Amino acid sequence: MPLGWPELAIILVVVVIIFGVGKLPEIGGALGKGIKEFKTNVDEEADAKVVETKEVATKPTTPAKEEL
């Protein structure tokens, strides 16, 4: 269920009441940094999995010995 404009307005009013107008830029900056760091970590994890997959795919295999 997505948030609409009325819900976002209510959330904004509650945040202003709790933290005050002076703290809003500080909170916004911290939120932005957190989102950016999260995306960076997700991208790094995805890149690590791709590299790991390539290493496993290119790893040479030795044939099993034949038993008589």
SEZATI-958019 format. One record per residue: chain; x, y, z of N, C-alpha, C, O in turn. Coordinates in nm, 2 decimals, m for minus. Example, Ala and Ser with C-alpha at 12.3 -4.5 7.8 and 13.67 -1.06 7.14 Angstrom:
<node chaine="A" n_px="1.32" n_py="m0.57" n_pz="0.78" ca_px="1.23" ca_py="m0.45" ca_pz="0.78" c_px="1.32" c_py="m0.33" c_pz="0.78" o_px="1.42" o_py="m0.33" o_pz="0.85"/>
<node chaine="A" n_px="1.28" n_py="m0.22" n_pz="0.71" ca_px="1.37" ca_py="m0.11" ca_pz="0.71" c_px="1.29" c_py="0.00" c_pz="0.79" o_px="1.34" o_py="0.11" o_pz="0.80"/>
// end
This chain:
<node chaine="A" n_px="0.09" n_py="m0.12" n_pz="0.00" ca_px="0.00" ca_py="0.00" ca_pz="0.00" c_px="0.09" c_py="0.12" c_pz="0.00" o_px="0.16" o_py="0.15" o_pz="0.10"/>
<node chaine="A" n_px="0.09" n_py="0.20" n_pz="m0.11" ca_px="0.18" ca_py="0.32" ca_pz="m0.12" c_px="0.12" c_py="0.43" c_pz="m0.03" o_px="0.00" o_py="0.44" o_pz="0.00"/>
<node chaine="A" n_px="0.22" n_py="0.52" n_pz="0.00" ca_px="0.18" ca_py="0.64" ca_pz="0.08" c_px="0.13" c_py="0.75" c_pz="m0.02" o_px="0.20" o_py="0.77" o_pz="m0.12"/>
<node chaine="A" n_px="0.02" n_py="0.81" n_pz="0.01" ca_px="m0.03" ca_py="0.92" ca_pz="m0.07" c_px="0.01" c_py="1.05" c_pz="m0.01" o_px="0.08" o_py="1.06" o_pz="0.10"/>
<node chaine="A" n_px="m0.03" n_py="1.16" n_pz="m0.07" ca_px="0.00" ca_py="1.30" ca_pz="m0.02" c_px="m0.05" c_py="1.32" c_pz="0.12" o_px="0.02" o_py="1.38" o_pz="0.20"/>
<node chaine="A" n_px="m0.18" n_py="1.28" n_pz="0.15" ca_px="m0.23" ca_py="1.31" ca_pz="0.28" c_px="m0.15" c_py="1.24" c_pz="0.39" o_px="m0.12" o_py="1.30" o_pz="0.50"/>
<node chaine="A" n_px="m0.11" n_py="1.11" n_pz="0.36" ca_px="m0.03" ca_py="1.04" ca_pz="0.46" c_px="0.11" c_py="1.11" c_pz="0.48" o_px="0.15" o_py="1.12" o_pz="0.60"/>
<node chaine="A" n_px="0.17" n_py="1.15" n_pz="0.37" ca_px="0.30" ca_py="1.22" ca_pz="0.38" c_px="0.29" c_py="1.35" c_pz="0.46" o_px="0.38" o_py="1.39" o_pz="0.53"/>
<node chaine="A" n_px="0.18" n_py="1.42" n_pz="0.44" ca_px="0.16" ca_py="1.55" ca_pz="0.51" c_px="0.15" c_py="1.53" c_pz="0.66" o_px="0.20" o_py="1.60" o_pz="0.74"/>
<node chaine="A" n_px="0.07" n_py="1.42" n_pz="0.69" ca_px="0.06" ca_py="1.39" ca_pz="0.84" c_px="0.19" c_py="1.35" c_pz="0.90" o_px="0.22" o_py="1.40" o_pz="1.01"/>
<node chaine="A" n_px="0.27" n_py="1.27" n_pz="0.83" ca_px="0.40" ca_py="1.23" ca_pz="0.88" c_px="0.49" c_py="1.36" c_pz="0.90" o_px="0.56" o_py="1.37" o_pz="1.00"/>
<node chaine="A" n_px="0.49" n_py="1.45" n_pz="0.80" ca_px="0.57" ca_py="1.57" ca_pz="0.81" c_px="0.53" c_py="1.66" c_pz="0.93" o_px="0.61" o_py="1.71" o_pz="1.00"/>
<node chaine="A" n_px="0.40" n_py="1.67" n_pz="0.95" ca_px="0.35" ca_py="1.75" ca_pz="1.06" c_px="0.39" c_py="1.69" c_pz="1.20" o_px="0.44" o_py="1.76" o_pz="1.29"/>
<node chaine="A" n_px="0.38" n_py="1.55" n_pz="1.21" ca_px="0.43" ca_py="1.49" ca_pz="1.33" c_px="0.58" c_py="1.51" c_pz="1.35" o_px="0.62" o_py="1.53" o_pz="1.46"/>
<node chaine="A" n_px="0.66" n_py="1.50" n_pz="1.24" ca_px="0.80" ca_py="1.52" ca_pz="1.26" c_px="0.83" c_py="1.66" c_pz="1.30" o_px="0.92" o_py="1.68" o_pz="1.39"/>
<node chaine="A" n_px="0.76" n_py="1.76" n_pz="1.24" ca_px="0.78" ca_py="1.90" ca_pz="1.28" c_px="0.75" c_py="1.92" c_pz="1.43" o_px="0.82" o_py="1.99" o_pz="1.50"/>
<node chaine="A" n_px="0.64" n_py="1.86" n_pz="1.47" ca_px="0.60" ca_py="1.87" ca_pz="1.61" c_px="0.70" c_py="1.81" c_pz="1.71" o_px="0.73" o_py="1.87" o_pz="1.81"/>
<node chaine="A" n_px="0.75" n_py="1.69" n_pz="1.67" ca_px="0.85" ca_py="1.62" ca_pz="1.76" c_px="0.98" c_py="1.69" c_pz="1.76" o_px="1.04" o_py="1.71" o_pz="1.87"/>
<node chaine="A" n_px="1.04" n_py="1.72" n_pz="1.64" ca_px="1.18" ca_py="1.77" ca_pz="1.64" c_px="1.19" c_py="1.92" c_pz="1.62" o_px="1.29" o_py="1.97" o_pz="1.65"/>
<node chaine="A" n_px="1.09" n_py="1.99" n_pz="1.58" ca_px="1.09" ca_py="2.13" ca_pz="1.56" c_px="1.15" c_py="2.16" c_pz="1.42" o_px="1.21" o_py="2.08" o_pz="1.35"/>
<node chaine="A" n_px="1.13" n_py="2.28" n_pz="1.38" ca_px="1.16" ca_py="2.33" ca_pz="1.24" c_px="1.31" c_py="2.34" c_pz="1.23" o_px="1.37" o_py="2.31" o_pz="1.12"/>
<node chaine="A" n_px="1.39" n_py="2.37" n_pz="1.33" ca_px="1.53" ca_py="2.39" ca_pz="1.33" c_px="1.61" c_py="2.26" c_pz="1.30" o_px="1.71" o_py="2.26" o_pz="1.24"/>
<node chaine="A" n_px="1.55" n_py="2.15" n_pz="1.34" ca_px="1.62" ca_py="2.02" ca_pz="1.32" c_px="1.59" c_py="1.95" c_pz="1.19" o_px="1.66" o_py="1.85" o_pz="1.15"/>
<node chaine="A" n_px="1.49" n_py="2.00" n_pz="1.11" ca_px="1.46" ca_py="1.94" ca_pz="0.99" c_px="1.57" c_py="1.92" c_pz="0.89" o_px="1.59" o_py="1.81" o_pz="0.83"/>
<node chaine="A" n_px="1.65" n_py="2.03" n_pz="0.86" ca_px="1.76" ca_py="2.01" ca_pz="0.77" c_px="1.86" c_py="1.90" c_pz="0.82" o_px="1.92" o_py="1.83" o_pz="0.74"/>
<node chaine="A" n_px="1.89" n_py="1.90" n_pz="0.95" ca_px="1.98" ca_py="1.80" ca_pz="1.00" c_px="1.93" c_py="1.66" c_pz="0.99" o_px="2.00" o_py="1.57" o_pz="0.95"/>
<node chaine="A" n_px="1.80" n_py="1.64" n_pz="1.01" ca_px="1.73" ca_py="1.51" ca_pz="1.00" c_px="1.73" c_py="1.47" c_pz="0.85" o_px="1.76" o_py="1.35" o_pz="0.82"/>
<node chaine="A" n_px="1.70" n_py="1.56" n_pz="0.76" ca_px="1.70" ca_py="1.53" ca_pz="0.62" c_px="1.84" c_py="1.49" c_pz="0.57" o_px="1.85" o_py="1.40" o_pz="0.49"/>
<node chaine="A" n_px="1.94" n_py="1.56" n_pz="0.61" ca_px="2.08" ca_py="1.53" ca_pz="0.57" c_px="2.12" c_py="1.39" c_pz="0.62" o_px="2.18" o_py="1.32" o_pz="0.55"/>
<node chaine="A" n_px="2.09" n_py="1.36" n_pz="0.75" ca_px="2.12" ca_py="1.23" ca_pz="0.80" c_px="2.05" c_py="1.12" c_pz="0.73" o_px="2.10" o_py="1.01" o_pz="0.70"/>
<node chaine="A" n_px="1.92" n_py="1.15" n_pz="0.69" ca_px="1.84" ca_py="1.05" ca_pz="0.62" c_px="1.90" c_py="1.03" c_pz="0.48" o_px="1.91" o_py="0.91" o_pz="0.44"/>
<node chaine="A" n_px="1.94" n_py="1.13" n_pz="0.41" ca_px="2.00" ca_py="1.12" ca_pz="0.28" c_px="2.13" c_py="1.05" c_pz="0.29" o_px="2.16" o_py="0.96" o_pz="0.20"/>
<node chaine="A" n_px="2.22" n_py="1.07" n_pz="0.38" ca_px="2.34" ca_py="1.00" ca_pz="0.40" c_px="2.32" c_py="0.85" c_pz="0.42" o_px="2.39" o_py="0.77" o_pz="0.37"/>
<node chaine="A" n_px="2.22" n_py="0.82" n_pz="0.51" ca_px="2.19" ca_py="0.69" ca_pz="0.54" c_px="2.14" c_py="0.61" c_pz="0.41" o_px="2.18" o_py="0.50" o_pz="0.39"/>
<node chaine="A" n_px="2.06" n_py="0.67" n_pz="0.33" ca_px="2.01" ca_py="0.61" ca_pz="0.21" c_px="2.13" c_py="0.59" c_pz="0.11" o_px="2.14" o_py="0.48" o_pz="0.05"/>
<node chaine="A" n_px="2.21" n_py="0.69" n_pz="0.10" ca_px="2.33" ca_py="0.68" ca_pz="0.01" c_px="2.42" c_py="0.57" c_pz="0.05" o_px="2.47" o_py="0.49" o_pz="m0.03"/>
<node chaine="A" n_px="2.45" n_py="0.56" n_pz="0.18" ca_px="2.53" ca_py="0.45" ca_pz="0.23" c_px="2.47" c_py="0.31" c_pz="0.21" o_px="2.54" o_py="0.22" o_pz="0.18"/>
<node chaine="A" n_px="2.34" n_py="0.30" n_pz="0.23" ca_px="2.27" ca_py="0.18" ca_pz="0.21" c_px="2.28" c_py="0.13" c_pz="0.06" o_px="2.32" o_py="0.02" o_pz="0.04"/>
<node chaine="A" n_px="2.26" n_py="0.23" n_pz="m0.03" ca_px="2.27" ca_py="0.19" ca_pz="m0.17" c_px="2.41" c_py="0.15" c_pz="m0.21" o_px="2.43" o_py="0.06" o_pz="m0.29"/>
<node chaine="A" n_px="2.51" n_py="0.22" n_pz="m0.16" ca_px="2.65" ca_py="0.19" ca_pz="m0.18" c_px="2.68" c_py="0.05" c_pz="m0.14" o_px="2.75" o_py="m0.03" o_pz="m0.21"/>
<node chaine="A" n_px="2.64" n_py="0.01" n_pz="m0.02" ca_px="2.66" ca_py="m0.12" ca_pz="0.04" c_px="2.59" c_py="m0.23" c_pz="m0.04" o_px="2.65" o_py="m0.34" o_pz="m0.06"/>
<node chaine="A" n_px="2.47" n_py="m0.20" n_pz="m0.09" ca_px="2.40" ca_py="m0.30" ca_pz="m0.17" c_px="2.47" c_py="m0.32" c_pz="m0.30" o_px="2.48" o_py="m0.43" o_pz="m0.35"/>
<node chaine="A" n_px="2.52" n_py="m0.21" n_pz="m0.36" ca_px="2.59" ca_py="m0.22" ca_pz="m0.49" c_px="2.72" c_py="m0.30" c_pz="m0.47" o_px="2.76" o_py="m0.38" o_pz="m0.56"/>
<node chaine="A" n_px="2.79" n_py="m0.27" n_pz="m0.36" ca_px="2.92" ca_py="m0.34" ca_pz="m0.34" c_px="2.89" c_py="m0.49" c_pz="m0.32" o_px="2.97" o_py="m0.58" o_pz="m0.37"/>
<node chaine="A" n_px="2.79" n_py="m0.53" n_pz="m0.25" ca_px="2.75" ca_py="m0.67" ca_pz="m0.22" c_px="2.72" c_py="m0.73" c_pz="m0.35" o_px="2.76" o_py="m0.85" o_pz="m0.38"/>
<node chaine="A" n_px="2.64" n_py="m0.67" n_pz="m0.44" ca_px="2.60" ca_py="m0.72" ca_pz="m0.57" c_px="2.73" c_py="m0.74" c_pz="m0.66" o_px="2.74" o_py="m0.85" o_pz="m0.72"/>
<node chaine="A" n_px="2.82" n_py="m0.65" n_pz="m0.66" ca_px="2.95" ca_py="m0.66" ca_pz="m0.73" c_px="3.03" c_py="m0.78" c_pz="m0.68" o_px="3.09" o_py="m0.85" o_pz="m0.76"/>
<node chaine="A" n_px="3.03" n_py="m0.79" n_pz="m0.55" ca_px="3.11" ca_py="m0.90" ca_pz="m0.49" c_px="3.05" c_py="m1.04" c_pz="m0.53" o_px="3.13" o_py="m1.13" o_pz="m0.56"/>
<node chaine="A" n_px="2.92" n_py="m1.05" n_pz="m0.54" ca_px="2.86" ca_py="m1.17" ca_pz="m0.58" c_px="2.89" c_py="m1.20" c_pz="m0.72" o_px="2.91" o_py="m1.32" o_pz="m0.76"/>
<node chaine="A" n_px="2.89" n_py="m1.10" n_pz="m0.81" ca_px="2.92" ca_py="m1.12" ca_pz="m0.95" c_px="3.06" c_py="m1.17" c_pz="m0.97" o_px="3.09" o_py="m1.26" o_pz="m1.04"/>
<node chaine="A" n_px="3.15" n_py="m1.11" n_pz="m0.90" ca_px="3.30" ca_py="m1.15" ca_pz="m0.90" c_px="3.31" c_py="m1.29" c_pz="m0.85" o_px="3.38" o_py="m1.37" o_pz="m0.91"/>
<node chaine="A" n_px="3.24" n_py="m1.33" n_pz="m0.74" ca_px="3.25" ca_py="m1.46" ca_pz="m0.69" c_px="3.19" c_py="m1.56" c_pz="m0.79" o_px="3.25" o_py="m1.67" o_pz="m0.80"/>
<node chaine="A" n_px="3.08" n_py="m1.53" n_pz="m0.85" ca_px="3.02" ca_py="m1.62" ca_pz="m0.95" c_px="3.12" c_py="m1.64" c_pz="m1.07" o_px="3.13" o_py="m1.75" o_pz="m1.12"/>
<node chaine="A" n_px="3.18" n_py="m1.53" n_pz="m1.11" ca_px="3.28" ca_py="m1.55" ca_pz="m1.22" c_px="3.40" c_py="m1.63" c_pz="m1.18" o_px="3.44" o_py="m1.71" o_pz="m1.26"/>
<node chaine="A" n_px="3.44" n_py="m1.62" n_pz="m1.06" ca_px="3.56" ca_py="m1.70" ca_pz="m1.01" c_px="3.52" c_py="m1.85" c_pz="m1.01" o_px="3.60" o_py="m1.93" o_pz="m1.05"/>
<node chaine="A" n_px="3.40" n_py="m1.88" n_pz="m0.96" ca_px="3.35" ca_py="m2.02" ca_pz="m0.96" c_px="3.34" c_py="m2.07" c_pz="m1.10" o_px="3.37" o_py="m2.19" o_pz="m1.12"/>
<node chaine="A" n_px="3.28" n_py="m1.99" n_pz="m1.19" ca_px="3.26" ca_py="m2.04" ca_pz="m1.32" c_px="3.39" c_py="m2.06" c_pz="m1.40" o_px="3.39" o_py="m2.15" o_pz="m1.48"/>
<node chaine="A" n_px="3.49" n_py="m1.99" n_pz="m1.37" ca_px="3.62" ca_py="m2.00" ca_pz="m1.45" c_px="3.72" c_py="m2.09" c_pz="m1.38" o_px="3.83" o_py="m2.11" o_pz="m1.43"/>
<node chaine="A" n_px="3.68" n_py="m2.14" n_pz="m1.26" ca_px="3.77" ca_py="m2.23" ca_pz="m1.19" c_px="3.79" c_py="m2.36" c_pz="m1.26" o_px="3.69" o_py="m2.43" o_pz="m1.30"/>
<node chaine="A" n_px="3.91" n_py="m2.40" n_pz="m1.30" ca_px="3.93" ca_py="m2.52" ca_pz="m1.37" c_px="3.90" c_py="m2.65" c_pz="m1.29" o_px="3.92" o_py="m2.65" o_pz="m1.16"/>
<node chaine="A" n_px="3.85" n_py="m2.75" n_pz="m1.35" ca_px="3.81" ca_py="m2.87" ca_pz="m1.28" c_px="3.90" c_py="m2.98" c_pz="m1.33" o_px="3.94" o_py="m2.98" o_pz="m1.45"/>
<node chaine="A" n_px="3.93" n_py="m3.07" n_pz="m1.25" ca_px="4.01" ca_py="m3.19" ca_pz="m1.29" c_px="3.92" c_py="m3.31" c_pz="m1.30" o_px="3.83" o_py="m3.33" o_pz="m1.22"/>
<node chaine="A" n_px="3.95" n_py="m3.38" n_pz="m1.40" ca_px="3.86" ca_py="m3.50" ca_pz="m1.42" c_px="3.89" c_py="m3.61" c_pz="m1.31" o_px="4.00" o_py="m3.62" o_pz="m1.26"/>
<node chaine="A" n_px="3.79" n_py="m3.68" n_pz="m1.28" ca_px="3.81" ca_py="m3.79" ca_pz="m1.18" c_px="3.89" c_py="m3.90" c_pz="m1.24" o_px="3.89" o_py="m3.93" o_pz="m1.36"/>
<node chaine="A" n_px="3.96" n_py="m3.97" n_pz="m1.15" ca_px="4.04" ca_py="m4.09" ca_pz="m1.20" c_px="3.94" c_py="m4.20" c_pz="m1.23" o_px="3.84" o_py="m4.22" o_pz="m1.17"/>
<node chaine="A" n_px="3.98" n_py="m4.27" n_pz="m1.33" ca_px="3.90" ca_py="m4.39" ca_pz="m1.37" c_px="3.95" c_py="m4.51" c_pz="m1.29" o_px="4.07" o_py="m4.54" o_pz="m1.29"/>
<node chaine="A" n_px="3.86" n_py="m4.58" n_pz="m1.24" ca_px="3.89" ca_py="m4.70" ca_pz="m1.17" c_px="3.86" c_py="m4.82" c_pz="m1.25" o_px="3.75" o_py="m4.83" o_pz="m1.32"/>
<node chaine="A" n_px="3.95" n_py="m4.92" n_pz="m1.25" ca_px="3.92" ca_py="m5.04" ca_pz="m1.33" c_px="3.89" c_py="m5.15" c_pz="m1.25" o_px="3.87" o_py="m5.26" o_pz="m1.30"/>
// end
